[in-house]
Amino acid sequence: MSAVNLFPRNELLPWLVSAQSAPYLSRPPYARTEIFNNLVTYLVRLRRDGTLNDADFNELIKMISATFMEAEISDRVDGVLDRALKKALPDVPGWKFP
């Protein structure tokens, strides 16, 4: 099971879900990295304040790291497949490849 599916999409991680559900071309390429860095910074602050213990902090860092890596790899694979399909499929008049 993927780390993304551990939480209901609209309850615990709304800022992360909104970044992932935005249209591909409407967000800058560094947006996901910026969200990841901000979230790690926030978790570090919670750990320093004593709000999170070591076990919870480690689990959350693993979870958001897995989510980030899954999304990055998925985007790269999608890009490679899109380029391969554009090369392999002939142009059909009146139809544009998305």
N, CA, C and O atoms as a MOPAC input file, in Angstrom:
PM7 MOZYME 1SCF
protein

 N      0.85100 1    -1.17200 1     0.00000 1
 C      0.00000 1     0.00000 1     0.00000 1
 C      0.89300 1     1.23000 1     0.00000 1
 O      1.93000 1     1.25200 1     0.66300 1
 N      0.49800 1     2.23400 1    -0.73000 1
 C      1.32100 1     3.42400 1    -0.80800 1
 C      1.10200 1     4.30400 1     0.40800 1
 O      0.05200 1     4.26000 1     1.04900 1
 N      2.11500 1     5.10500 1     0.71300 1
 C      2.01700 1     6.00500 1     1.86500 1
 C      0.94900 1     7.06700 1     1.65800 1
 O      0.39900 1     7.58900 1     2.62700 1
 N      0.65200 1     7.39000 1     0.40900 1
 C     -0.36000 1     8.40200 1     0.11800 1
 C     -1.73700 1     7.93200 1     0.56200 1
 O     -2.57700 1     8.75300 1     0.93000 1
 N     -1.98200 1     6.63700 1     0.53500 1
 C     -3.30100 1     6.10300 1     0.84800 1
 C     -3.53200 1     5.85400 1     2.33900 1
 O     -4.58000 1     5.32500 1     2.71000 1
 N     -2.59000 1     6.21800 1     3.19400 1
 C     -2.75000 1     5.96100 1     4.61600 1
 C     -3.77900 1     6.87100 1     5.26800 1
 O     -4.39600 1     6.49200 1     6.26300 1
 N     -3.97400 1     8.06800 1     4.72200 1
 C     -4.90400 1     9.03000 1     5.29700 1
 C     -6.00800 1     9.33500 1     4.30800 1
 O     -5.78900 1     9.28700 1     3.09800 1
 N     -7.19700 1     9.65000 1     4.81000 1
 C     -8.24100 1    10.14900 1     3.90500 1
 C     -7.74600 1    11.43300 1     3.25100 1
 O     -7.12800 1    12.26400 1     3.91600 1
 N     -8.00200 1    11.60400 1     1.98200 1
 C     -7.44000 1    12.72000 1     1.22800 1
 C     -7.86700 1    14.10200 1     1.72300 1
 O     -7.12700 1    15.06800 1     1.53800 1
 N     -9.00700 1    14.21500 1     2.32800 1
 C     -9.47700 1    15.54900 1     2.67000 1
 C     -9.38400 1    15.86900 1     4.15500 1
 O     -9.89600 1    16.90500 1     4.57800 1
 N     -8.75400 1    15.02600 1     4.96000 1
 C     -8.76500 1    15.27400 1     6.39600 1
 C     -7.43100 1    15.73900 1     6.95300 1
 O     -7.35700 1    16.83900 1     7.50000 1
 N     -6.37900 1    14.94800 1     6.83600 1
 C     -5.16900 1    15.23600 1     7.58600 1
 C     -4.08500 1    15.97100 1     6.80700 1
 O     -3.27400 1    16.67300 1     7.41100 1
 N     -4.04800 1    15.83600 1     5.51700 1
 C     -2.98800 1    16.46000 1     4.73600 1
 C     -3.54800 1    17.33600 1     3.61800 1
 O     -3.18200 1    17.13100 1     2.46100 1
 N     -4.41400 1    18.29700 1     3.90800 1
 C     -5.03700 1    19.06900 1     2.82900 1
 C     -4.04100 1    19.88900 1     2.02200 1
 O     -4.22700 1    20.05200 1     0.81600 1
 N     -2.98200 1    20.41500 1     2.65400 1
 C     -2.00900 1    21.21500 1     1.91800 1
 C     -1.21400 1    20.35700 1     0.94400 1
 O     -0.84700 1    20.83100 1    -0.13200 1
 N     -0.94300 1    19.11200 1     1.29500 1
 C     -0.20000 1    18.22400 1     0.41500 1
 C     -1.08400 1    17.71800 1    -0.71100 1
 O     -0.64200 1    17.64800 1    -1.85800 1
 N     -2.31000 1    17.36800 1    -0.40700 1
 C     -3.23800 1    16.88000 1    -1.42400 1
 C     -3.53400 1    17.96600 1    -2.43100 1
 O     -3.59000 1    17.69700 1    -3.63100 1
 N     -3.72700 1    19.20000 1    -1.96600 1
 C     -4.03700 1    20.27900 1    -2.90000 1
 C     -2.87700 1    20.51700 1    -3.85400 1
 O     -3.09800 1    20.86500 1    -5.01400 1
 N     -1.64700 1    20.33700 1    -3.39200 1
 C     -0.50200 1    20.51500 1    -4.27800 1
 C     -0.42900 1    19.38800 1    -5.29800 1
 O     -0.04400 1    19.61800 1    -6.44500 1
 N     -0.79100 1    18.17400 1    -4.89700 1
 C     -0.72100 1    17.05100 1    -5.82100 1
 C     -1.87600 1    17.05300 1    -6.81000 1
 O     -1.72600 1    16.55400 1    -7.92500 1
 N     -3.02000 1    17.60000 1    -6.43200 1
 C     -4.17400 1    17.54600 1    -7.30900 1
 C     -4.24200 1    18.73200 1    -8.26100 1
 O     -5.11200 1    18.77500 1    -9.13000 1
 N     -3.33700 1    19.69400 1    -8.11000 1
 C     -3.32500 1    20.84200 1    -9.01000 1
 C     -2.93800 1    20.37600 1   -10.40600 1
 O     -2.18200 1    19.41500 1   -10.54400 1
 N     -3.43700 1    21.03300 1   -11.43400 1
 C     -3.05100 1    20.65900 1   -12.79500 1
 C     -1.53500 1    20.72600 1   -12.97100 1
 O     -0.87000 1    21.59500 1   -12.40800 1
 N     -1.00800 1    19.80700 1   -13.75200 1
 C      0.43000 1    19.64800 1   -13.90900 1
 C      1.11400 1    20.93300 1   -14.36100 1
 O      2.16500 1    21.28500 1   -13.82400 1
 N      0.55400 1    21.63100 1   -15.31700 1
 C      1.22200 1    22.80200 1   -15.86600 1
 C      1.00100 1    24.07000 1   -15.04400 1
 O      1.68700 1    25.06600 1   -15.27300 1
 N      0.08100 1    24.06300 1   -14.11000 1
 C     -0.21700 1    25.28800 1   -13.37800 1
 C      0.68400 1    25.49700 1   -12.16700 1
 O      0.67400 1    26.58100 1   -11.58400 1
 N      1.44700 1    24.50800 1   -11.78000 1
 C      2.32200 1    24.69700 1   -10.62600 1
 C      3.78300 1    24.67000 1   -11.07500 1
 O      4.14300 1    23.96300 1   -12.01600 1
 N      4.61100 1    25.44400 1   -10.39200 1
 C      6.03300 1    25.43100 1   -10.74600 1
 C      6.65600 1    24.07900 1   -10.41000 1
 O      6.15500 1    23.36600 1    -9.54000 1
 N      7.73100 1    23.72400 1   -11.08100 1
 C      8.32900 1    22.40400 1   -10.86600 1
 C      8.86700 1    22.20100 1    -9.44900 1
 O      9.01400 1    21.06200 1    -9.00800 1
 N      9.15700 1    23.26300 1    -8.74600 1
 C      9.72000 1    23.15200 1    -7.40500 1
 C      8.65400 1    23.18800 1    -6.30200 1
 O      9.00500 1    23.13500 1    -5.12300 1
 N      7.37800 1    23.27600 1    -6.64600 1
 C      6.31200 1    23.43200 1    -5.64800 1
 C      6.27200 1    22.26000 1    -4.67300 1
 O      6.14100 1    22.46800 1    -3.46700 1
 N      6.38100 1    21.04500 1    -5.17100 1
 C      6.32000 1    19.87300 1    -4.29100 1
 C      7.51800 1    19.85800 1    -3.34000 1
 O      7.37800 1    19.51400 1    -2.16700 1
 N      8.68600 1    20.22800 1    -3.84400 1
 C      9.88200 1    20.28200 1    -3.00700 1
 C      9.73300 1    21.34100 1    -1.92400 1
 O     10.12800 1    21.12600 1    -0.77900 1
 N      9.16800 1    22.47100 1    -2.28500 1
 C      8.95300 1    23.54200 1    -1.31600 1
 C      7.97800 1    23.10200 1    -0.21800 1
 O      8.20500 1    23.37700 1     0.96000 1
 N      6.90900 1    22.42800 1    -0.59900 1
 C      5.94300 1    21.91900 1     0.37700 1
 C      6.61300 1    20.89500 1     1.29800 1
 O      6.40400 1    20.91400 1     2.51100 1
 N      7.40800 1    20.01300 1     0.72100 1
 C      8.12200 1    19.01000 1     1.51500 1
 C      9.04600 1    19.68100 1     2.53000 1
 O      9.04600 1    19.32100 1     3.70700 1
 N      9.83200 1    20.65600 1     2.07100 1
 C     10.75700 1    21.35400 1     2.97200 1
 C     10.01600 1    22.08600 1     4.08800 1
 O     10.44600 1    22.05800 1     5.24100 1
 N      8.90500 1    22.74000 1     3.75200 1
 C      8.12200 1    23.44400 1     4.77200 1
 C      7.54000 1    22.47600 1     5.79800 1
 O      7.50400 1    22.77500 1     6.99100 1
 N      7.09100 1    21.32900 1     5.33500 1
 C      6.51500 1    20.34100 1     6.24400 1
 C      7.57600 1    19.76300 1     7.17600 1
 O      7.32200 1    19.58200 1     8.36700 1
 N      8.75800 1    19.47400 1     6.64400 1
 C      9.84800 1    18.96600 1     7.48400 1
 C     10.24800 1    20.02100 1     8.51700 1
 O     10.47400 1    19.69400 1     9.68300 1
 N     10.33400 1    21.27300 1     8.09700 1
 C     10.66400 1    22.35700 1     9.02500 1
 C      9.63600 1    22.44500 1    10.14900 1
 O      9.99100 1    22.62400 1    11.31400 1
 N      8.36900 1    22.31800 1     9.79300 1
 C      7.29900 1    22.36500 1    10.78900 1
 C      7.40100 1    21.19300 1    11.76700 1
 O      7.24300 1    21.37500 1    12.97400 1
 N      7.66400 1    20.00200 1    11.25300 1
 C      7.79200 1    18.83400 1    12.12700 1
 C      9.00400 1    18.95000 1    13.05100 1
 O      8.94700 1    18.53700 1    14.20900 1
 N     10.09600 1    19.51100 1    12.54100 1
 C     11.27800 1    19.72900 1    13.38100 1
 C     10.94000 1    20.70100 1    14.51200 1
 O     11.35800 1    20.50300 1    15.65300 1
 N     10.19100 1    21.73900 1    14.19200 1
 C      9.78400 1    22.70100 1    15.22100 1
 C      8.90800 1    22.01400 1    16.28200 1
 O      9.08200 1    22.24400 1    17.47900 1
 N      7.97000 1    21.17500 1    15.83600 1
 C      7.13300 1    20.44800 1    16.79400 1
 C      7.96400 1    19.50800 1    17.66600 1
 O      7.68300 1    19.34300 1    18.85300 1
 N      8.97900 1    18.90000 1    17.07700 1
 C      9.85800 1    18.00100 1    17.84200 1
 C     10.64700 1    18.78600 1    18.87900 1
 O     10.76500 1    18.35100 1    20.02500 1
 N     11.18900 1    19.94200 1    18.49000 1
 C     11.96200 1    20.76700 1    19.43000 1
 C     11.09800 1    21.29500 1    20.56600 1
 O     11.56300 1    21.42700 1    21.69800 1
 N      9.83200 1    21.60000 1    20.26000 1
 C      8.90500 1    22.09700 1    21.28500 1
 C      8.44600 1    20.99200 1    22.22700 1
 O      7.86600 1    21.27400 1    23.27500 1
 N      8.69500 1    19.74900 1    21.86900 1
 C      8.26100 1    18.63500 1    22.69800 1
 C      6.85800 1    18.14300 1    22.38000 1
 O      6.33200 1    17.27500 1    23.07600 1
 N      6.24800 1    18.69100 1    21.33200 1
 C      4.91000 1    18.25800 1    20.94000 1
 C      4.94400 1    16.84500 1    20.37800 1
 O      4.02800 1    16.05600 1    20.60600 1
 N      6.00400 1    16.53000 1    19.64300 1
 C      6.17800 1    15.18900 1    19.07000 1
 C      7.31200 1    14.47700 1    19.79100 1
 O      8.34200 1    15.08300 1    20.09000 1
 N      7.12600 1    13.19900 1    20.07000 1
 C      8.23200 1    12.41500 1    20.61300 1
 C      9.05200 1    11.85700 1    19.45100 1
 O      8.68000 1    12.01900 1    18.28800 1
 N     10.16200 1    11.20400 1    19.76600 1
 C     11.06000 1    10.70100 1    18.72300 1
 C     10.37800 1     9.70000 1    17.80200 1
 O     10.55300 1     9.75900 1    16.58500 1
 N      9.61000 1     8.78900 1    18.36600 1
 C      8.96300 1     7.75100 1    17.55300 1
 C      7.96000 1     8.35800 1    16.57700 1
 O      7.93900 1     7.99600 1    15.40100 1
 N      7.13200 1     9.27700 1    17.06000 1
 C      6.15100 1     9.92000 1    16.17900 1
 C      6.84000 1    10.75200 1    15.10300 1
 O      6.44700 1    10.72700 1    13.93700 1
 N      7.86800 1    11.48600 1    15.50600 1
 C      8.61400 1    12.30700 1    14.55300 1
 C      9.22300 1    11.44100 1    13.45300 1
 O      9.09500 1    11.74900 1    12.26800 1
 N      9.88400 1    10.36000 1    13.85400 1
 C     10.50700 1     9.47000 1    12.86700 1
 C      9.47100 1     8.87100 1    11.92400 1
 O      9.70700 1     8.78500 1    10.71900 1
 N      8.33800 1     8.46000 1    12.45800 1
 C      7.28600 1     7.87200 1    11.62500 1
 C      6.73300 1     8.89000 1    10.62900 1
 O      6.51800 1     8.56600 1     9.46100 1
 N      6.50600 1    10.11100 1    11.08700 1
 C      5.98800 1    11.14900 1    10.18800 1
 C      7.00100 1    11.51500 1     9.10700 1
 O      6.62600 1    11.72300 1     7.95300 1
 N      8.27100 1    11.59600 1     9.46700 1
 C      9.31000 1    11.90400 1     8.47400 1
 C      9.38100 1    10.79100 1     7.43300 1
 O      9.49300 1    11.07300 1     6.24000 1
 N      9.31700 1     9.53800 1     7.86200 1
 C      9.31400 1     8.41900 1     6.90800 1
 C      8.11200 1     8.50200 1     5.97700 1
 O      8.22700 1     8.26700 1     4.77400 1
 N      6.96200 1     8.83800 1     6.54600 1
 C      5.73000 1     8.88900 1     5.76500 1
 C      5.77300 1    10.00200 1     4.71200 1
 O      5.44600 1     9.76800 1     3.54900 1
 N      6.17400 1    11.20300 1     5.11600 1
 C      6.18800 1    12.29000 1     4.13200 1
 C      7.31400 1    12.10700 1     3.12400 1
 O      7.18700 1    12.52700 1     1.97400 1
 N      8.42300 1    11.48200 1     3.54200 1
 C      9.50000 1    11.19800 1     2.59200 1
 C      9.04300 1    10.19000 1     1.54300 1
 O      9.32500 1    10.35200 1     0.35600 1
 N      8.34300 1     9.16000 1     1.98100 1
 C      7.83000 1     8.15900 1     1.04000 1
 C      6.82100 1     8.77700 1     0.08200 1
 O      6.82400 1     8.46900 1    -1.11000 1
 N      5.96000 1     9.64500 1     0.59700 1
 C      4.97100 1    10.31300 1    -0.24700 1
 C      5.65000 1    11.20000 1    -1.27500 1
 O      5.27600 1    11.19900 1    -2.44800 1
 N      6.64300 1    11.95400 1    -0.83800 1
 C      7.38600 1    12.83800 1    -1.73600 1
 C      8.09400 1    12.03600 1    -2.82100 1
 O      8.01500 1    12.37200 1    -4.00200 1
 N      8.78400 1    10.97800 1    -2.41700 1
 C      9.51700 1    10.16600 1    -3.39100 1
 C      8.57000 1     9.48700 1    -4.36900 1
 O      8.86600 1     9.41200 1    -5.56200 1
 N      7.44500 1     8.99400 1    -3.88700 1
 C      6.46600 1     8.35100 1    -4.76500 1
 C      5.96000 1     9.32500 1    -5.82600 1
 O      5.85600 1     8.97200 1    -7.00100 1
 N      5.64900 1    10.54100 1    -5.41300 1
 C      5.14200 1    11.54200 1    -6.35300 1
 C      6.21300 1    11.95900 1    -7.35600 1
 O      5.91600 1    12.12000 1    -8.54000 1
 N      7.44700 1    12.13400 1    -6.90500 1
 C      8.53800 1    12.51400 1    -7.80400 1
 C      8.80400 1    11.41900 1    -8.83400 1
 O      8.93700 1    11.70300 1   -10.02400 1
 N      8.88100 1    10.18800 1    -8.38400 1
 C      9.13400 1     9.07100 1    -9.30100 1
 C      7.98000 1     8.92300 1   -10.28300 1
 O      8.20300 1     8.69300 1   -11.47100 1
 N      6.76700 1     9.04900 1    -9.80200 1
 C      5.59200 1     8.94600 1   -10.66600 1
 C      5.61100 1    10.01200 1   -11.75600 1
 O      5.32000 1     9.71900 1   -12.91600 1
 N      5.95100 1    11.24200 1   -11.39400 1
 C      6.03600 1    12.31200 1   -12.39300 1
 C      7.10800 1    12.02300 1   -13.43700 1
 O      6.90000 1    12.25800 1   -14.62800 1
 N      8.24200 1    11.51800 1   -12.99400 1
 C      9.32400 1    11.21800 1   -13.94500 1
 C      8.94500 1    10.08000 1   -14.88500 1
 O      9.21200 1    10.14800 1   -16.08500 1
 N      8.32600 1     9.03700 1   -14.34300 1
 C      7.88400 1     7.91800 1   -15.18600 1
 C      6.82900 1     8.39700 1   -16.17600 1
 O      6.87100 1     8.02800 1   -17.35000 1
 N      5.88100 1     9.21700 1   -15.71600 1
 C      4.86100 1     9.77000 1   -16.61600 1
 C      5.49100 1    10.57000 1   -17.74100 1
 O      5.05600 1    10.47400 1   -18.88900 1
 N      6.50600 1    11.35500 1   -17.42600 1
 C      7.18500 1    12.14200 1   -18.44800 1
 C      7.87000 1    11.26700 1   -19.48700 1
 O      7.78600 1    11.53600 1   -20.68500 1
 N      8.54500 1    10.22300 1   -19.03000 1
 C      9.21800 1     9.30000 1   -19.95300 1
 C      8.19300 1     8.59600 1   -20.83700 1
 O      8.39500 1     8.47800 1   -22.04600 1
 N      7.10200 1     8.12800 1   -20.24700 1
 C      6.06400 1     7.45300 1   -21.03100 1
 C      5.40000 1     8.40200 1   -22.02000 1
 O      5.13000 1     8.01700 1   -23.15800 1
 N      5.13500 1     9.62700 1   -21.60800 1
 C      4.53800 1    10.60800 1   -22.52300 1
 C      5.42800 1    10.85100 1   -23.73400 1
 O      4.95400 1    10.87700 1   -24.86900 1
 N      6.72500 1    11.03000 1   -23.48100 1
 C      7.65200 1    11.26200 1   -24.60100 1
 C      7.72700 1    10.04500 1   -25.51800 1
 O      7.76900 1    10.18500 1   -26.74100 1
 N      7.74500 1     8.84800 1   -24.92300 1
 C      7.81000 1     7.62600 1   -25.73000 1
 C      6.54800 1     7.45800 1   -26.57100 1
 O      6.62900 1     7.07300 1   -27.73800 1
 N      5.38900 1     7.74100 1   -25.99100 1
 C      4.13800 1     7.62300 1   -26.74700 1
 C      4.05100 1     8.66100 1   -27.85900 1
 O      3.55700 1     8.36600 1   -28.94700 1
 N      4.52000 1     9.85500 1   -27.59400 1
 C      4.49200 1    10.88900 1   -28.62700 1
 C      5.36100 1    10.49800 1   -29.81700 1
 O      5.02300 1    10.79600 1   -30.96300 1
 N      6.48500 1     9.82700 1   -29.54200 1
 C      7.36100 1     9.38200 1   -30.62700 1
 C      6.77700 1     8.18400 1   -31.36700 1
 O      6.88700 1     8.08500 1   -32.58900 1
 N      6.15300 1     7.27100 1   -30.61500 1
 C      5.69800 1     6.01300 1   -31.20000 1
 C      4.37900 1     6.12800 1   -31.94600 1
 O      4.17500 1     5.43800 1   -32.94500 1
 N      3.48500 1     6.98100 1   -31.48300 1
 C      2.17200 1     7.08200 1   -32.11700 1
 C      2.21900 1     8.04300 1   -33.29500 1
 O      2.78000 1     9.13400 1   -33.19500 1
 N      1.63400 1     7.63700 1   -34.39800 1
 C      1.59200 1     8.55200 1   -35.54400 1
 C      0.61800 1     9.69500 1   -35.26800 1
 O     -0.31100 1     9.56400 1   -34.47000 1
 N      0.85100 1    10.80900 1   -35.94100 1
 C     -0.06500 1    11.94200 1   -35.80500 1
 C     -1.38600 1    11.60900 1   -36.47900 1
 O     -1.41500 1    11.18100 1   -37.63300 1
 N     -2.45600 1    11.80500 1   -35.76600 1
 C     -3.79600 1    11.59600 1   -36.29800 1
 C     -4.37700 1    12.97200 1   -36.58700 1
 O     -4.44600 1    13.80800 1   -35.68600 1
 N     -4.79600 1    13.22600 1   -37.82200 1
 C     -5.34300 1    14.54600 1   -38.13800 1
 C     -6.54600 1    14.88600 1   -37.26000 1
 O     -7.44700 1    14.06700 1   -37.08000 1
 N     -6.54700 1    16.08900 1   -36.72200 1
 C     -7.65000 1    16.54500 1   -35.89600 1
 C     -7.59100 1    16.10400 1   -34.45100 1
 O     -8.48400 1    16.43400 1   -33.67100 1
 N     -6.56000 1    15.36400 1   -34.07400 1
 C     -6.44000 1    14.90900 1   -32.69700 1
 C     -5.09400 1    15.34000 1   -32.15500 1
 O     -4.06300 1    15.16600 1   -32.80500 1
 N     -5.11100 1    15.89800 1   -30.96900 1
 C     -3.87400 1    16.38100 1   -30.36200 1
 C     -3.56800 1    15.55300 1   -29.12200 1
 O     -4.44200 1    15.34600 1   -28.28000 1
 N     -2.33700 1    15.08000 1   -29.00800 1
 C     -1.91500 1    14.30600 1   -27.84500 1
 C     -1.86100 1    15.22900 1   -26.64100 1
 O     -1.23400 1    16.28500 1   -26.71300 1
 N     -2.50400 1    14.86100 1   -25.52700 1
 C     -2.53300 1    15.76000 1   -24.35500 1
 C     -1.17200 1    15.95600 1   -23.74400 1
 O     -1.03600 1    16.68100 1   -22.75800 1

